């Protein structure tokens, strides 16, 4: 009997501890700060190992859907069939293939990253999905190396890793078609350990020669801004 009572008491205590830990975890989940996905690798040396094993596909974590709202993002970009888009810091293609669907077979999406393993992952997925309007590009830290002018440069969760960002986008302007846009989605202060303050982002794009076209406020953890080249 004593053994049974001790076992029952032990189980009771374990359950209480488990319940407390669960409540603590839920409380943390409700806070602004969260771990989030691995950030894209454009503009810095962070490298996901294991492309062959697919371990870096945690970029595609289903939980991201609950705060990234990819369909709403794509709709907000107002893409049309035949457009050309540069997905800057494409990672393993979370947005790449959604962009490719939006511009259709007559359009093109350049998946741009400085990590060859990321590009290899996208190439492999494109073959498996039989998608022919996606082309990967291996960029360098200071230049996306886009081979032609595009209608949109689109970047998600990568801006905070770029160096000399005003210079970067001042130079990237040569890759935009007349009327072309730059869309930036990046974490807000307090939402993730890596972020860009809204004020800083606006100042840097102004210094790079852009004007703010649109601010979208529906993303709970990120700023979503669209810029075009400022008129002289």
C-alpha positions as CSV (number, residue, x, y, z in Angstrom):
1,X,0.0,0.0,0.0
2,X,2.8,2.4,0.9
3,X,4.5,1.8,-2.4
4,X,1.2,2.4,-4.3
5,X,0.6,5.6,-2.3
6,X,4.1,6.9,-3.0
7,X,3.7,6.0,-6.7
8,X,0.4,7.9,-6.8
9,X,1.8,10.9,-5.0
10,X,4.8,10.9,-7.4
11,X,2.4,10.9,-10.4
12,X,0.3,13.7,-8.9
13,X,3.4,15.8,-8.4
14,X,4.6,15.1,-12.0
15,X,1.2,16.1,-13.3
16,X,1.2,19.4,-11.3
17,X,4.7,20.2,-12.6
18,X,3.7,19.4,-16.1
19,X,0.6,21.6,-15.8
20,X,2.7,24.5,-14.5
21,X,5.2,24.1,-17.3
22,X,2.4,24.1,-19.9
23,X,0.9,27.2,-18.5
24,X,4.3,28.9,-18.5
25,X,4.9,27.9,-22.1
26,X,1.4,29.2,-23.1
27,X,2.2,32.5,-21.3
28,X,5.4,32.9,-23.2
29,X,3.6,32.1,-26.5
30,X,1.3,35.0,-25.8
31,X,4.1,37.4,-25.4
32,X,5.4,39.5,-28.3
33,X,8.9,37.8,-28.4
34,X,9.0,34.4,-30.0
35,X,11.6,32.2,-31.6
36,X,10.1,32.3,-35.1
37,X,11.5,30.6,-38.1
38,X,15.2,30.7,-39.1
39,X,15.7,33.9,-41.0
40,X,16.6,33.9,-44.6
41,X,20.2,34.0,-45.5
42,X,20.6,36.8,-48.0
43,X,23.2,39.3,-46.9
44,X,24.8,37.3,-44.1
45,X,26.7,34.2,-43.5
46,X,24.1,32.2,-41.6
47,X,23.9,28.7,-43.2
48,X,21.4,25.9,-42.8
49,X,23.2,22.5,-43.0
50,X,21.6,19.4,-44.5
51,X,19.9,20.4,-47.8
52,X,20.0,16.7,-48.9
53,X,18.3,15.6,-45.7
54,X,15.8,18.5,-46.0
55,X,16.3,19.4,-42.3
56,X,16.4,23.1,-43.2
57,X,12.8,22.9,-44.4
58,X,11.8,24.1,-41.0
59,X,11.5,27.4,-42.8
60,X,8.2,25.8,-43.9
61,X,7.0,25.1,-40.4
62,X,3.2,24.9,-40.5
63,X,3.0,27.2,-37.5
64,X,4.3,30.0,-39.6
65,X,1.0,30.1,-41.5
66,X,-0.8,31.3,-38.3
67,X,1.1,34.6,-38.3
68,X,2.6,35.0,-41.8
69,X,-0.7,35.0,-43.7
70,X,0.9,34.2,-47.0
71,X,-2.3,34.3,-49.1
72,X,-3.1,37.8,-47.8
73,X,0.4,38.9,-48.5
74,X,0.3,37.7,-52.1
75,X,-3.1,39.3,-52.6
76,X,-1.8,42.6,-51.2
77,X,1.0,42.6,-53.7
78,X,-1.5,42.9,-56.6
79,X,0.6,40.8,-59.0
80,X,-0.5,40.2,-62.5
81,X,0.1,37.5,-65.0
82,X,3.4,38.0,-66.9
83,X,5.1,40.0,-64.1
84,X,8.7,39.3,-63.1
85,X,9.5,39.2,-59.4
86,X,12.7,38.9,-57.4
87,X,12.3,37.0,-54.2
88,X,15.2,38.4,-52.2
89,X,16.3,36.0,-49.5
90,X,14.1,33.3,-50.8
91,X,15.4,30.6,-48.4
92,X,13.6,27.3,-49.2
93,X,10.8,29.0,-51.1
94,X,8.1,29.7,-48.6
95,X,6.9,32.6,-50.8
96,X,8.7,31.7,-54.0
97,X,6.1,29.2,-55.3
98,X,3.2,31.3,-54.2
99,X,4.7,34.2,-56.2
100,X,5.2,31.9,-59.2
101,X,1.5,30.9,-59.1
102,X,0.5,34.6,-58.9
103,X,2.4,35.7,-62.0
104,X,1.5,32.6,-64.0
105,X,3.4,30.6,-66.6
106,X,4.1,33.8,-68.6
107,X,5.8,35.4,-65.6
108,X,9.0,34.6,-63.8
109,X,10.2,34.5,-60.2
110,X,13.9,34.8,-59.4
111,X,14.6,33.0,-56.1
112,X,17.7,34.9,-54.8
113,X,19.9,33.8,-51.9
114,X,23.6,33.8,-51.0
115,X,23.3,30.2,-49.7
116,X,23.7,27.6,-52.5
117,X,22.0,24.9,-50.3
118,X,18.8,27.1,-50.1
119,X,18.8,27.4,-53.9
120,X,19.3,23.7,-54.3
121,X,16.3,23.0,-52.2
122,X,14.2,25.3,-54.4
123,X,15.5,23.7,-57.6
124,X,14.6,20.3,-56.2
125,X,11.1,21.4,-55.3
126,X,10.5,23.1,-58.6
127,X,11.4,19.8,-60.4
128,X,9.1,17.8,-58.1
129,X,6.2,20.3,-58.6
130,X,6.9,20.7,-62.3
131,X,7.1,24.5,-62.0
132,X,9.1,26.1,-64.8
133,X,8.8,29.8,-64.0
134,X,11.2,29.8,-61.1
135,X,14.9,30.4,-61.5
136,X,17.3,30.4,-58.6
137,X,20.1,33.0,-58.4
138,X,23.2,32.8,-56.2
139,X,23.7,36.4,-55.1
140,X,26.5,38.2,-53.2
141,X,26.1,40.1,-50.0
142,X,26.1,43.6,-51.6
143,X,24.2,42.7,-54.8
144,X,21.3,40.5,-55.8
145,X,22.7,40.1,-59.3
146,X,19.3,40.0,-61.0
147,X,19.8,39.3,-64.7
148,X,17.0,41.6,-66.0
149,X,14.6,44.3,-64.8
150,X,11.7,43.2,-62.6
151,X,8.3,44.5,-61.6
152,X,8.9,43.8,-57.9
153,X,11.7,43.1,-55.5
154,X,10.1,41.2,-52.6
155,X,11.9,40.4,-49.3
156,X,10.6,38.7,-46.2
157,X,12.5,38.4,-42.8
158,X,15.8,39.2,-44.5
159,X,16.1,43.0,-44.4
160,X,17.6,43.1,-40.9
161,X,20.5,41.0,-42.1
162,X,21.6,43.2,-45.0
163,X,24.6,45.4,-44.7
164,X,24.6,49.1,-45.8
165,X,21.0,48.8,-46.6
166,X,20.5,52.2,-48.1
167,X,23.3,51.6,-50.5
168,X,22.1,48.1,-51.2
169,X,18.7,49.3,-52.4
170,X,20.0,52.4,-54.0
171,X,22.0,50.1,-56.2
172,X,19.2,47.6,-56.6
173,X,17.1,50.3,-58.2
174,X,18.7,49.6,-61.5
175,X,17.0,46.2,-61.5
176,X,13.5,47.7,-61.4
177,X,11.3,48.3,-64.4
178,X,9.7,51.8,-64.7
179,X,7.0,51.8,-62.1
180,X,8.6,48.9,-60.3
181,X,8.2,48.4,-56.5
182,X,10.1,47.0,-53.5
183,X,8.1,45.2,-50.9
184,X,9.7,44.6,-47.5
185,X,8.3,42.5,-44.7
186,X,10.4,42.4,-41.5
187,X,9.9,41.8,-37.8
188,X,8.8,44.6,-35.6
189,X,10.7,45.5,-32.5
190,X,9.7,43.1,-29.6
191,X,8.4,40.4,-32.0
192,X,11.7,38.6,-32.6
193,X,15.3,38.8,-31.5
194,X,16.2,40.1,-35.1
195,X,14.1,43.1,-36.3
196,X,14.2,46.5,-38.0
197,X,12.6,49.4,-36.3
198,X,10.0,51.0,-38.5
199,X,11.5,54.4,-38.2
200,X,14.9,53.1,-39.4
201,X,13.4,51.2,-42.3
202,X,11.6,54.3,-43.5
203,X,14.7,56.5,-43.1
204,X,16.9,54.0,-45.0
205,X,14.5,53.8,-48.0
206,X,14.2,57.5,-48.1
207,X,18.0,57.8,-48.2
208,X,18.1,55.2,-51.0
209,X,15.8,57.3,-53.1
210,X,12.4,55.6,-52.6
211,X,9.0,56.9,-51.5
212,X,6.5,54.9,-49.4
213,X,3.6,53.7,-51.5
214,X,1.7,51.5,-49.1
215,X,1.7,50.2,-45.5
216,X,-0.2,47.0,-44.7
217,X,-1.1,46.5,-41.1
218,X,-2.5,43.0,-41.0
219,X,0.6,41.1,-40.1
220,X,0.7,40.6,-36.3
221,X,4.5,40.4,-35.9
222,X,5.9,42.2,-38.9
223,X,5.9,45.5,-40.8
224,X,4.8,45.2,-44.4
225,X,5.8,48.2,-46.5
226,X,5.8,48.8,-50.3
227,X,8.1,51.4,-51.9
228,X,8.7,52.9,-55.3
229,X,11.4,55.1,-56.6
230,X,10.9,58.7,-55.6
231,X,10.0,61.2,-58.4
232,X,12.5,63.9,-58.9
